[in-house]
Amino acid sequence: MTPLHPFRAGIIGTGFIAPVHVEALRRLGVQVTAICGSTASAGAMAESLGIPEVYGDYDYAALCRSPRVDVVHITSPNKVHVEQALVALAAGKHVVCEKPLGMNSRETARLVRAVRRAGPSGPLLAVNYMCRFFPAVLQMRAMVQRGDLGRIIHVQGHFFQDWLLHDTDFNWRIQADEGGKLRAVGDIGTHWLDTVSFVLGSPVSSVFAALETFHQTRLRPTGPVKTFAAVDRSTLVPYAVDTEDFASLLLKFGKSEHGFSDGVHANVAVSQVAAGWKCSLAVGIYGTKASVRWDLQQPNEIHVGHRDQPNQLLQRGTAGFDTDVSGFTDYPGGHPEGFPDSHKMHYRAIYQYLAGQRPAPVPFATVEDGHDEVRLCEAILRSARSHRWVSIRGPRG
Ligand SMILES: NC(=O)c1ccc[n+]([C@@H]2O[C@H](COP(=O)([O-])OP(=O)(O)OC[C@H]3O[C@@H](n4cnc5c(N)ncnc54)[C@H](O)[C@@H]3O)[C@@H](O)[C@H]2O)c1
């Protein structure tokens, strides 16, 4: 494997997910040379994590200009992803952008055009749909795409969290003008949709959606709040909620190259108010020969279901997993890997690509994939408002 220590990364954003990027990059040997955020938070993070260049006052353009940054990781809130990515690309920097890629498909199309204009020798933009890089997901993909499960009949699952259950739980994601018009779907549902499309090898072709907002009014603090941080009740004020807490989606998937999952029907529930569930991305894929089931909360195991023989429990790092999947895992069986490792494996695939190792198709989510997820969110919103099936058509970009 090509060493990755010549690459230098700059991080925009200093909240919940920023240190996850820093830790994963450092485990790969990539240098983290710069950080950008508010003057206080960027300074504090630089100090605690030992990052040499600090760009306060949200001066991301200065970070993008730094000659000591090759790749810009955007971990800021959704509404600034596109403007920050455009500046980074214009400065000739590769970009790893958090999901969702942007607030609407009009603005994400600008990124598709910018990457295409720069051409194959220009900068890369990858979107952080890192759930693709759990070895269990790669294993399910291999099983589906070589026909181990037979023809896929249906797919079922959920993405459940409970961190917004109380009306006092506040985050910028709750406001449509900060996070986007779809919240539960845009924030976590797109992880499920990207993962299942990746496993099946086919895009969503149509959707029927129902959205629910249980807390029409919530209480919020007057100052900024970090994701998952506790709030001070004495400072709360009421506000109207314009994003959904829960979504129920019926989906049809399109054609696949391998032919095992053409036109598959799926149903998924997405909730950020499901008491007891912390971060459960669960998927079951049911074929004519067998089924597979996986949950992010038990990331090292896949259940394989059979009709005429005993069911199986496959465990990462043991004989049940394919050897090519083992390229995306570093520890032996019995030594659990999870959320931080999926980031590490994702960034390894991206940086190895930058170092010249170029599998086709690329395993990570491209700018087109990020744009398509935003288009899909818009179709979901149209369906929920019109109470109709909505087709996802048209060229990318
Ligand atoms: N891939 C994943 O699993 C995953 C998980 C969590 C969050 N995310 C994504 O990461 C992004 C950040 O989420 P978070 O949970 O870390 O949020 P957060 O609220 O904890 O942190 C956001 C950070 O961005 C900073 N910020 C605000 N405006 C900025 C600007 N204009 N320029 C630079 N920095 C700015 C804030 O000061 C804060 O430090 C979101 O897009 C979210 O969807 C992805």
The ligand as an ORCA input file, in Angstrom:
! r2SCAN-3c Opt
* xyz 0 1
  N     -20.562     11.219      8.168
  C     -21.103     11.201      9.369
  O     -21.300     10.156      9.958
  C     -21.477     12.495     10.032
  C     -21.764     12.540     11.400
  C     -22.060     13.771     11.975
  C     -22.115     14.910     11.200
  N     -21.877     14.836      9.870
  C     -21.945     16.045      9.032
  O     -20.878     16.896      9.419
  C     -21.277     18.258      9.362
  C     -21.043     18.898     10.721
  O     -21.828     18.229     11.677
  P     -21.451     18.242     13.251
  O     -22.329     17.209     13.855
  O     -19.988     18.134     13.426
  O     -21.978     19.695     13.637
  P     -21.537     20.586     14.876
  O     -22.633     21.565     15.066
  O     -21.120     19.745     16.034
  O     -20.237     21.330     14.349
  C     -20.257     22.231     13.273
  C     -18.973     23.047     13.336
  O     -18.893     23.907     12.200
  C     -18.469     25.213     12.666
  N     -18.947     26.194     11.715
  C     -20.126     26.851     11.661
  N     -20.155     27.662     10.601
  C     -18.969     27.532      9.974
  C     -18.382     28.113      8.826
  N     -19.040     29.010      8.089
  N     -17.128     27.731      8.477
  C     -16.455     26.826      9.206
  N     -16.947     26.226     10.298
  C     -18.199     26.591     10.669
  C     -19.093     25.342     14.043
  O     -18.381     26.298     14.783
  C     -18.881     23.932     14.572
  O     -17.582     23.792     15.099
  C     -22.719     18.241      8.891
  O     -22.776     18.442      7.508
  C     -23.216     16.837      9.226
  O     -24.232     16.384      8.371
  C     -21.555     13.655      9.291
*
